[in-house]
């Protein structure tokens, strides 16, 4: 419709219809959204102004890793498997950083120690 109206600027050498997203592309975008929702939710779990959140770094990264590994085995994510695997490689890099710095591990232990004491 944009190509047939004077309300939008005309394109030079192209039509707006050239940029239309096909049904297959929409399905791929839905899969990409599903994959990217996992790190979004993981990052959102660190958003707290009232208490420290570093203690759940390791469990959150493990949950994200488990979910992405599951995605790589699912047929519906077959076309995204390579991209998901690259994301897992990046996640492993963050694990390596955690291994080099004991803050997350120590805070995890302290969190659970204080949780049991307060019960």
Z-matrix of the N, CA and C atoms (Angstrom, degrees):
N
C 1 1.447
C 2 1.524 1 111.17
N 3 1.333 2 117.46 1 -32.80
C 4 1.458 3 120.30 2 -178.15
C 5 1.524 4 111.29 3 -63.18
N 6 1.337 5 117.43 4 -29.74
C 7 1.464 6 119.96 5 179.41
C 8 1.524 7 111.94 6 -70.59
N 9 1.321 8 117.05 7 -21.06
C 10 1.468 9 121.00 8 -174.36
C 11 1.519 10 113.68 9 -106.59
N 12 1.301 11 117.73 10 17.96
C 13 1.455 12 119.48 11 -179.81
C 14 1.521 13 110.18 12 -126.65
N 15 1.294 14 115.77 13 150.58
C 16 1.464 15 120.36 14 177.61
C 17 1.530 16 111.58 15 -89.20
N 18 1.331 17 117.41 16 0.72
C 19 1.466 18 121.49 17 -177.19
C 20 1.531 19 113.18 18 -81.12
N 21 1.323 20 117.40 19 -13.26
C 22 1.469 21 120.79 20 177.47
C 23 1.527 22 108.09 21 -120.51
N 24 1.320 23 117.15 22 150.24
C 25 1.468 24 119.17 23 -179.14
C 26 1.524 25 111.80 24 -64.28
N 27 1.306 26 116.67 25 146.00
C 28 1.462 27 121.81 26 176.97
C 29 1.529 28 108.95 27 -75.70
N 30 1.307 29 116.44 28 144.92
C 31 1.452 30 121.82 29 176.69
C 32 1.521 31 109.42 30 -92.87
N 33 1.312 32 116.46 31 148.83
C 34 1.465 33 120.37 32 178.77
C 35 1.527 34 109.44 33 -93.13
N 36 1.316 35 115.89 34 113.95
C 37 1.460 36 121.46 35 176.31
C 38 1.522 37 114.59 36 78.13
N 39 1.297 38 118.92 37 4.30
C 40 1.465 39 122.22 38 179.88
C 41 1.521 40 108.64 39 -141.60
N 42 1.330 41 113.63 40 168.83
C 43 1.459 42 120.59 41 174.50
C 44 1.517 43 107.72 42 -123.69
N 45 1.302 44 116.64 43 153.96
C 46 1.460 45 120.61 44 176.51
C 47 1.529 46 110.33 45 -60.83
N 48 1.294 47 116.84 46 -30.86
C 49 1.471 48 120.96 47 178.87
C 50 1.534 49 111.33 48 -61.63
N 51 1.333 50 117.16 49 -25.47
C 52 1.462 51 120.02 50 177.29
C 53 1.536 52 111.92 51 -62.88
N 54 1.309 53 117.12 52 -21.21
C 55 1.462 54 122.17 53 -177.50
C 56 1.530 55 113.45 54 -101.19
N 57 1.319 56 116.03 55 6.42
C 58 1.467 57 120.05 56 179.69
C 59 1.524 58 109.83 57 -66.32
N 60 1.302 59 116.13 58 141.11
C 61 1.464 60 121.48 59 179.80
C 62 1.521 61 108.21 60 -91.64
N 63 1.328 62 114.26 61 127.81
C 64 1.465 63 119.70 62 -178.90
C 65 1.529 64 109.91 63 -75.22
N 66 1.327 65 114.63 64 166.44
C 67 1.470 66 119.45 65 178.58
C 68 1.528 67 110.81 66 -60.95
N 69 1.329 68 117.28 67 -39.28
C 70 1.466 69 121.36 68 178.29
C 71 1.533 70 111.07 69 -63.97
N 72 1.328 71 116.25 70 -39.63
C 73 1.471 72 120.21 71 177.83
C 74 1.529 73 111.20 72 -66.11
N 75 1.336 74 117.10 73 -38.00
C 76 1.463 75 120.11 74 176.87
C 77 1.527 76 110.36 75 -62.71
N 78 1.332 77 117.12 76 -41.03
C 79 1.467 78 120.82 77 178.51
C 80 1.529 79 110.34 78 -62.96
N 81 1.340 80 116.44 79 -41.25
C 82 1.462 81 120.11 80 178.03
C 83 1.533 82 110.32 81 -64.21
N 84 1.317 83 117.08 82 -41.30
C 85 1.466 84 120.43 83 177.81
C 86 1.526 85 111.56 84 -62.18
N 87 1.328 86 116.77 85 -36.94
C 88 1.463 87 119.98 86 176.97
C 89 1.524 88 111.04 87 -64.37
N 90 1.337 89 117.25 88 -39.86
C 91 1.464 90 120.72 89 177.18
C 92 1.534 91 111.04 90 -66.23
N 93 1.328 92 116.00 91 -42.86
C 94 1.467 93 120.23 92 178.02
C 95 1.523 94 109.93 93 -60.51
N 96 1.322 95 115.83 94 -42.63
C 97 1.469 96 120.33 95 177.68
C 98 1.530 97 110.42 96 -59.10
N 99 1.322 98 116.73 97 -44.09
C 100 1.464 99 120.99 98 -179.05
C 101 1.533 100 111.13 99 -62.12
N 102 1.339 101 116.22 100 -41.17
C 103 1.463 102 120.37 101 179.15
C 104 1.528 103 110.53 102 -67.65
N 105 1.328 104 117.10 103 -44.66
C 106 1.466 105 120.70 104 -176.75
C 107 1.524 106 113.19 105 -75.54
N 108 1.316 107 117.18 106 -16.59
C 109 1.463 108 120.45 107 177.28
C 110 1.530 109 110.21 108 -64.46
N 111 1.325 110 116.96 109 -31.57
C 112 1.468 111 121.19 110 -178.87
C 113 1.534 112 111.91 111 -61.88
N 114 1.341 113 119.96 112 -53.96
C 115 1.471 114 117.64 113 178.18
C 116 1.526 115 112.59 114 -67.76
N 117 1.326 116 117.02 115 -29.24
C 118 1.465 117 119.27 116 176.02
C 119 1.524 118 110.31 117 -61.76
N 120 1.326 119 116.18 118 -47.48
C 121 1.462 120 120.34 119 179.44
C 122 1.525 121 111.31 120 -65.07
N 123 1.338 122 116.05 121 -36.85
C 124 1.466 123 119.83 122 178.22
C 125 1.526 124 109.99 123 -63.93
N 126 1.313 125 116.82 124 -46.24
C 127 1.465 126 120.30 125 179.84
C 128 1.520 127 110.91 126 -63.68
N 129 1.317 128 116.97 127 -39.92
C 130 1.457 129 120.88 128 -179.47
C 131 1.522 130 111.65 129 -63.56
N 132 1.319 131 117.33 130 -26.82
C 133 1.463 132 119.86 131 -179.45
C 134 1.530 133 111.94 132 -68.33
N 135 1.325 134 117.16 133 -14.94
C 136 1.464 135 120.79 134 178.49
C 137 1.532 136 112.36 135 -90.69
N 138 1.313 137 117.10 136 -2.23
C 139 1.457 138 120.61 137 -177.05
C 140 1.520 139 110.61 138 -85.82
N 141 1.310 140 114.88 139 97.30
C 142 1.463 141 120.23 140 177.10
C 143 1.516 142 108.30 141 -146.57
N 144 1.305 143 115.96 142 132.66
C 145 1.450 144 120.37 143 176.97
C 146 1.520 145 111.30 144 -100.58
N 147 1.314 146 117.20 145 -6.25
C 148 1.462 147 119.63 146 -173.47
C 149 1.525 148 113.86 147 -106.71
N 150 1.348 149 118.42 148 -14.44
C 151 1.454 150 119.10 149 -179.90
C 152 1.528 151 110.08 150 -154.34
N 153 1.346 152 116.60 151 155.68
C 154 1.469 153 119.82 152 178.05
C 155 1.530 154 110.95 153 -65.28
N 156 1.319 155 115.75 154 147.67
C 157 1.469 156 119.56 155 -178.42
C 158 1.517 157 113.23 156 -123.87
N 159 1.324 158 118.39 157 -0.45
C 160 1.455 159 119.89 158 -177.07
C 161 1.526 160 111.89 159 -62.24
N 162 1.330 161 117.80 160 -25.03
C 163 1.464 162 121.25 161 -177.83
C 164 1.527 163 112.57 162 -61.46
N 165 1.328 164 118.02 163 -26.32
C 166 1.471 165 117.19 164 -178.00
C 167 1.530 166 113.22 165 -101.36
N 168 1.332 167 116.75 166 20.66
C 169 1.466 168 120.32 167 175.99
C 170 1.522 169 111.15 168 -60.58
N 171 1.313 170 116.39 169 -51.85
C 172 1.472 171 120.33 170 -176.70
C 173 1.527 172 111.75 171 -63.89
N 174 1.343 173 119.71 172 -50.46
C 175 1.472 174 118.22 173 178.89
C 176 1.535 175 113.18 174 -61.36
N 177 1.328 176 117.15 175 -35.41
C 178 1.464 177 120.12 176 180.00
C 179 1.521 178 110.73 177 -67.72
N 180 1.324 179 117.10 178 -45.29
C 181 1.463 180 119.74 179 178.60
C 182 1.524 181 111.38 180 -64.63
N 183 1.335 182 117.23 181 -36.69
C 184 1.463 183 119.90 182 177.88
C 185 1.523 184 111.60 183 -65.92
N 186 1.321 185 116.31 184 -39.54
C 187 1.471 186 120.45 185 177.44
C 188 1.527 187 110.40 186 -63.67
N 189 1.329 188 116.34 187 -45.28
C 190 1.463 189 120.73 188 178.00
C 191 1.524 190 110.50 189 -60.85
N 192 1.317 191 117.18 190 -45.21
C 193 1.457 192 121.12 191 179.10
C 194 1.531 193 110.98 192 -60.86
N 195 1.319 194 117.34 193 -45.62
C 196 1.469 195 120.59 194 179.18
C 197 1.522 196 111.54 195 -59.31
N 198 1.327 197 116.45 196 -43.26
C 199 1.464 198 119.93 197 -177.94
C 200 1.518 199 110.69 198 -66.26
N 201 1.339 200 117.14 199 -44.90
C 202 1.464 201 119.32 200 179.77
C 203 1.524 202 111.23 201 -66.36
N 204 1.323 203 117.74 202 -36.98
C 205 1.468 204 119.43 203 176.80
C 206 1.522 205 110.54 204 -63.43
N 207 1.313 206 116.66 205 -37.51
C 208 1.468 207 120.62 206 175.36
C 209 1.519 208 110.41 207 -62.99
N 210 1.337 209 117.26 208 -43.27
C 211 1.461 210 121.06 209 178.75
C 212 1.531 211 111.26 210 -58.08
N 213 1.345 212 117.65 211 -37.99
C 214 1.471 213 119.42 212 -177.72
C 215 1.521 214 112.29 213 -66.67
N 216 1.322 215 117.70 214 -18.14
C 217 1.466 216 120.94 215 179.46
C 218 1.529 217 112.18 216 -95.50
N 219 1.315 218 117.17 217 -8.61
C 220 1.463 219 121.04 218 -176.17
C 221 1.527 220 110.94 219 -90.12
N 222 1.302 221 116.34 220 133.52
C 223 1.459 222 122.08 221 -177.68
C 224 1.525 223 112.19 222 -59.49
N 225 1.311 224 117.91 223 -37.17
C 226 1.468 225 119.36 224 -176.02
C 227 1.532 226 112.19 225 -65.65
N 228 1.343 227 117.86 226 -21.32
C 229 1.462 228 121.82 227 178.93
C 230 1.530 229 112.37 228 -100.76
N 231 1.327 230 117.21 229 13.27
C 232 1.461 231 121.89 230 -176.10
C 233 1.532 232 111.91 231 -52.79
N 234 1.325 233 118.11 232 -45.55
C 235 1.466 234 121.28 233 -178.33
C 236 1.529 235 112.63 234 -67.15
N 237 1.310 236 117.47 235 -21.15
C 238 1.467 237 121.77 236 -179.02
C 239 1.524 238 112.88 237 -100.83
N 240 1.328 239 117.16 238 1.09
C 241 1.461 240 120.89 239 -173.93
C 242 1.529 241 111.92 240 -54.97
N 243 1.317 242 118.29 241 -46.46
C 244 1.465 243 121.45 242 -179.98
C 245 1.521 244 112.41 243 -60.04
N 246 1.313 245 116.50 244 -42.12
C 247 1.468 246 121.00 245 179.30
C 248 1.523 247 111.10 246 -67.58
N 249 1.323 248 116.31 247 -40.71
C 250 1.464 249 120.15 248 178.62
C 251 1.530 250 109.66 249 -64.19
N 252 1.320 251 116.35 250 -40.85
C 253 1.469 252 120.06 251 178.82
C 254 1.525 253 111.40 252 -63.63
N 255 1.328 254 117.38 253 -35.55
C 256 1.472 255 120.30 254 175.18
C 257 1.524 256 110.21 255 -66.06
N 258 1.322 257 116.69 256 -37.67
C 259 1.456 258 120.53 257 175.27
C 260 1.521 259 111.73 258 -64.04
N 261 1.323 260 116.47 259 -39.55
C 262 1.467 261 120.67 260 176.91
C 263 1.526 262 110.84 261 -64.75
N 264 1.326 263 117.43 262 -37.24
C 265 1.467 264 120.64 263 177.21
C 266 1.526 265 110.08 264 -63.49
N 267 1.312 266 117.10 265 -40.69
C 268 1.470 267 121.14 266 177.28
C 269 1.523 268 109.85 267 -65.29
N 270 1.321 269 116.42 268 -40.52
C 271 1.461 270 120.76 269 178.16
C 272 1.531 271 110.56 270 -61.72
N 273 1.319 272 116.79 271 -39.56
C 274 1.469 273 120.67 272 176.52
C 275 1.521 274 111.36 273 -62.25
N 276 1.318 275 116.65 274 -33.33
C 277 1.469 276 120.87 275 176.22
C 278 1.534 277 109.59 276 -62.39
N 279 1.333 278 116.62 277 -42.34
C 280 1.469 279 119.89 278 178.27
C 281 1.526 280 111.22 279 -66.17
N 282 1.328 281 117.22 280 -37.00
C 283 1.464 282 120.24 281 174.71
C 284 1.532 283 110.41 282 -60.05
N 285 1.331 284 115.64 283 -41.53
C 286 1.449 285 120.06 284 179.24
C 287 1.528 286 109.89 285 -59.96
N 288 1.332 287 116.41 286 -43.71
C 289 1.470 288 119.92 287 177.55
C 290 1.527 289 110.80 288 -60.90
N 291 1.315 290 117.05 289 -40.11
C 292 1.466 291 120.08 290 177.78
C 293 1.526 292 111.10 291 -64.04
N 294 1.325 293 116.62 292 -37.54
C 295 1.468 294 120.27 293 177.81
C 296 1.523 295 111.67 294 -63.79
N 297 1.321 296 116.23 295 -30.69
C 298 1.461 297 120.46 296 -179.40
C 299 1.523 298 112.39 297 -80.10
N 300 1.314 299 116.53 298 -15.44
C 301 1.463 300 121.27 299 -176.97
C 302 1.524 301 107.41 300 -132.87
N 303 1.292 302 117.29 301 120.05
C 304 1.466 303 121.53 302 -173.58
C 305 1.526 304 114.40 303 -83.47
N 306 1.310 305 118.40 304 3.79
C 307 1.463 306 120.49 305 -174.99
C 308 1.527 307 111.62 306 -58.18
N 309 1.332 308 118.08 307 -48.30
C 310 1.466 309 120.67 308 -177.58
C 311 1.521 310 110.76 309 -63.41
N 312 1.329 311 116.67 310 -42.96
C 313 1.464 312 120.59 311 -179.31
C 314 1.526 313 111.02 312 -65.77
N 315 1.329 314 117.12 313 -45.59
C 316 1.470 315 121.18 314 179.23
C 317 1.523 316 110.50 315 -62.94
N 318 1.329 317 117.06 316 -44.03
C 319 1.467 318 119.46 317 -179.19
C 320 1.522 319 111.23 318 -66.99
N 321 1.332 320 117.66 319 -31.51
C 322 1.459 321 120.78 320 175.49
C 323 1.523 322 109.56 321 -62.29
N 324 1.336 323 116.00 322 -47.61
C 325 1.466 324 119.98 323 178.05
C 326 1.511 325 112.33 324 -63.07
N 327 1.325 326 116.84 325 -41.58
C 328 1.472 327 120.33 326 179.55
C 329 1.524 328 110.59 327 -65.08
N 330 1.340 329 116.55 328 -40.50
C 331 1.472 330 119.52 329 -179.59
C 332 1.527 331 110.36 330 -59.93
N 333 1.330 332 116.15 331 -48.95
C 334 1.459 333 118.97 332 -178.33
C 335 1.516 334 111.59 333 -69.16
N 336 1.329 335 119.08 334 -32.78
C 337 1.454 336 121.59 335 175.91
C 338 1.523 337 110.22 336 -62.87
N 339 1.348 338 116.17 337 -47.40
C 340 1.467 339 119.78 338 179.69
C 341 1.522 340 111.30 339 -68.23
N 342 1.314 341 117.48 340 -32.31
C 343 1.466 342 120.06 341 178.26
C 344 1.523 343 111.12 342 -65.16
N 345 1.334 344 116.35 343 -41.50
C 346 1.460 345 119.85 344 180.00
C 347 1.524 346 111.67 345 -71.37
N 348 1.327 347 115.79 346 -33.55
C 349 1.476 348 119.23 347 179.05
C 350 1.517 349 110.57 348 -67.22
N 351 1.328 350 117.13 349 -36.82
C 352 1.463 351 119.86 350 -176.10
C 353 1.512 352 113.42 351 -80.54
N 354 1.325 353 118.31 352 -7.01
C 355 1.463 354 121.18 353 -179.26
C 356 1.480 355 111.80 354 -77.18
